[in-house]
Amino acid sequence: MAWHKKILRVNLGTGTCESEPLNMEWTRDYLGQRGLASKYLVEEVDPRVDPLAPENKLIFATGPLTGTAASTGGRYSVITKGPLTGAIACSNSGGYFGAELKMAGWDMVIVEGQAPSPVYLWIENDRAELRPADDLWGKSVWETDEILHRRHQDPLLRVSAIGRAAEEGVLFACIVNDLHRAAGRSGVGTVMGAKRLKAVAVRGTKGVRVNDPARFMQVTAEKKRVLAENAVTGQGLPTYGTQVLMNVINEVGALPAHNARDVQFEGAKNISGEAMHEPRSTDGKPNLVANQACFGCTIACGRVSRLDPQHYTVKNKPEYWGASGGLEYESAWSLGADTGVDDLEALTFVNFLCNEQGMDPISFGATVAAAMELYGMGVITDQDTGGVALRFGSGEALVRMAELTAQGEGFGRDIGLGSKRMCEKYGHPELSMTVKGQEFPAYDPRGIQGMGLTYATSNRGACHLRGYTVASEILGIPVKTDPHVTEGKADLVKAFQDATAVVDSSGICLFTTFAWTLGDIQPQLDAGCEGDWSLDRLLELGERVWNLEREFNMAAGLTGKDDTLPPRLLKEAAKTGPAKGLVNGLDKMLPEYYQVRGWDSSGVPTSATRQRLGL
């Protein structure tokens, strides 16, 4: 129960869509979504494959709690080998698409090969077909969604699509569902574009059965009350979304600004969650229209915003005057603090554009920030940029780069490489704020030491959603730890990483863990799924998933030398704030981390660890 026990295997080369049974033995060890799909990828894809070659596979995976009454049970993930990093990529998204796929009767869709011409995948319960998409190629995500809804005459159709960015080979292109929810990181959309798969459109009416319905409804109701009564999930996130963090992280001196040259941004208050609520001087209306929930979510942290129609970005573009997905904390940081831009409307417009054309705003903004530093040094010139003055603080430059990158034109082609390749091209690799080729997000490792270790060891490149130690180090969840010390952080990071792997494999949202522990999630899985799902079993499962990903990466050519941070974070001390004078102490934390992981001194899982986890 909870699984439909069915996979849809789509071969783009032959044009076939075939059903096959889900490997239920693997579900006992990997559960679903991130864990189970990673197991399939490891078994079916050569780790050394070119991520954009037909031999790479793209897996859309749900979890056992996806589509159920569990709060936030609308998640799905896209798993592949990522072109931005060359590492295993698993990008998680909310909205309604994942639940619709599950209710159509599928646990997973495995896409393989490459279509000779553009296609889209249409799924209606047990029926699945590849259909021509030549007329959709070159269209935005928003246009594709509108056309497919009109074509199929079903308002409840759920669409996941790529935009121009993926078609143009932007290495951080994402897959956008429900117009503004995204499997956003590592270039999963780029892989979809290389396969010439424009969209997946799904309609499901089968529902999802659970193992013990009465107990499941009882325990999920209890856990929803826990979320409602928690200050973060019941008040902070519904009111301000993830943007509740902007002023908080700035005050503790851990907000990377100006390509991480600084740890605080004086314009933070102008682009914060509070600022989104304030009436504009031009029309008296706030940037924020409403909050919004994904399928089954009782938190509703999503933002819906409307641009000022008199702002220069959209003054003569009425197509952008409607409401759409507003700024989250990560996008507000990368497009704002990291580039020095504190124009809320400009950031909102660029965020709209990232959703419309399918670009990861974290990697995009961080790459623009690196380009701005190179421009300030005179390494990048007006001749390179086509006359765009790439100065920190220029909203106009940010907007123009977003347009060029999405279209694959001019200097936008360099931005589309990501900051690692762009900085290497211009002779300054040290200015790329990346780990394993992926741009790190909105927490400076000098002000939050545990996040430095998290970034360095993340299996998909720098990422906050692989072990959110900010919860402990800043918010005191589940216990408060000192963000400025390195002691104890190896154990803390491992615990967060393993627990997160369980959450990502279950079908629910990581944000529930601001209020829930695995002790709250375990009874929901135990009631929903067949078999015995004890807490110890789940903890071991999370550790198994982490080590499985690690082994794929090492077979792909990554080594312990890739578990590092940009030199700036290790050598240039924080200039202001509570962490003033600190660098990240990765050299102290990493050896201890390898030890608690059961890896040797070079970061390779020992035979004893592999045997214990059944790898």
Secondary structure as UniProt FT lines:
FT   STRAND          6..11
FT   TURN            12..15
FT   STRAND          16..21
FT   HELIX           24..30
FT   HELIX           33..44
FT   TURN            47..48
FT   TURN            51..52
FT   TURN            54..55
FT   STRAND          58..62
FT   TURN            64..67
FT   TURN            71..74
FT   STRAND          76..81
FT   TURN            83..85
FT   STRAND          88..93
FT   HELIX           97..103
FT   TURN            104..105
FT   STRAND          108..112
FT   STRAND          119..124
FT   TURN            125..126
FT   STRAND          127..132
FT   TURN            134..138
FT   HELIX           141..152
FT   TURN            155..156
FT   STRAND          158..161
FT   HELIX           164..167
FT   TURN            168..169
FT   TURN            171..172
FT   STRAND          175..177
FT   TURN            178..180
FT   STRAND          181..183
FT   TURN            186..187
FT   HELIX           188..194
FT   TURN            195..196
FT   STRAND          197..203
FT   HELIX           213..229
FT   HELIX           232..236
FT   HELIX           237..240
FT   HELIX           241..245
FT   HELIX           246..251
FT   TURN            252..253
FT   TURN            258..261
FT   TURN            266..267
FT   HELIX           268..271
FT   HELIX           273..277
FT   TURN            281..283
FT   STRAND          288..292
FT   TURN            295..296
FT   STRAND          302..305
FT   TURN            309..310
FT   TURN            312..316
FT   HELIX           318..320
FT   STRAND          324..325
FT   HELIX           329..332
FT   HELIX           333..337
FT   TURN            338..340
FT   HELIX           344..357
FT   HELIX           361..377
FT   HELIX           382..385
FT   TURN            392..393
FT   HELIX           395..407
FT   TURN            410..411
FT   HELIX           412..415
FT   TURN            416..417
FT   HELIX           419..425
FT   TURN            426..427
FT   HELIX           429..431
FT   STRAND          434..435
FT   TURN            436..437
FT   STRAND          438..439
FT   TURN            445..447
FT   HELIX           449..457
FT   TURN            459..460
FT   TURN            465..466
FT   HELIX           470..473
FT   TURN            474..475
FT   TURN            483..484
FT   TURN            487..488
FT   HELIX           489..506
FT   HELIX           510..514
FT   HELIX           518..528
FT   HELIX           535..555
FT   TURN            556..557
FT   HELIX           560..562
FT   HELIX           567..571
FT   TURN            578..581
FT   HELIX           586..597
FT   TURN            601..602
FT   HELIX           607..613
//
